[in-house]
Amino acid sequence: MNSLNDRGEGELDDLINVIKEVYGYDFSNYAKSSFWRRVQRLMAKARVGSVHEMVQQLLVDKPFFDWFLESVTVNVTEMFRDPDFYKELRTNVIPTLASYPTIKVWHAGCSTGEEVYSMAILLWEAGLLNRTRIYATDINPANIEKAHQGIIPLASLKEYTTNYRQSGGTNDFSTYYTGRYDQAIIHKELRKNIVFHQHNLVTDQVFNEFNLICCRNVLIYFNKELQDRVFRLFFDSLVPLGYLATGLKESLMFTSINTEFDTISQPSKIFRRKA
């Protein structure tokens, strides 16, 4: 696969500009080398011979753009991903959240919802879900629709059950879903306090105040400028002493808000906004 040279960078800029002007999605501050690799993979899948040809198709074919958007945005997720992270939430975060009369949680970049439902299960087991509102957002409307349905591939549930147990879960995991053929549907009681809607971290602003924000494995695809902007958005969206959870490869260290947070768990990347 070709690396990003000067010519490729120019073609990528043309592609990004067209997408921004025609569809309103701004990928200009995504990490270019990573974005370029994804574009090349999509060109191969679509059997498109050049970036110029892809640009022309994007200009005239909205369903093609919808496929492009769904494919180019990263959708890697699973229930109770990184079980030690959820164990930290159980031990060091959720007991503190219990002190609030109402709890607001934001899952930013929620993909197809697996980690949102993992959070709902944690809060259910702590007896807190009925006074919690979870806001689950993503740039991709197709992801939002899938997440809202609460449908999980049955083939994934063996792995998810293992993750759940490693995270400290002790209930029968099968009580949280109903199997139908090759799919499982998350129970309605776990879904009722979740609000799914589209939100673009690149362009959209604060829309509520939260006790906990989870944005895991999204910011690694942004350049440093955009990472800093999004971290500032999260800071402004947290109540004093609210929690922020990032991906294991993401860091507050070199951001403008680094000194505004205390570290709760460095291995699990859980931070708390200072009072």
Secondary structure, DSSP 8 states (H G I E B T S, - for coil): -----HHHHHHHHHHHHHHHHHH----TTB-HHHHHHHHHHHHHHHT---HHHHHHHHHH-HHHHHHHHHHHS-----TT-SHHHHHHIIIIIHHHHTTSSSEEEEEES-TTSHHHHHHHHHHHHTT-GGGEEEEEEES-HHHHHHHHHTEEEGGGHHHHHHHHHHTT--S-GGGGEEEETTEEEE-HHHHTTEEEEE--TTT----S-EEEEEE-SSGGGB-HHHHHHHHHHHHHHEEEEEEEEE-TT--STTSTTGGGEEEEETTTTEEEE--
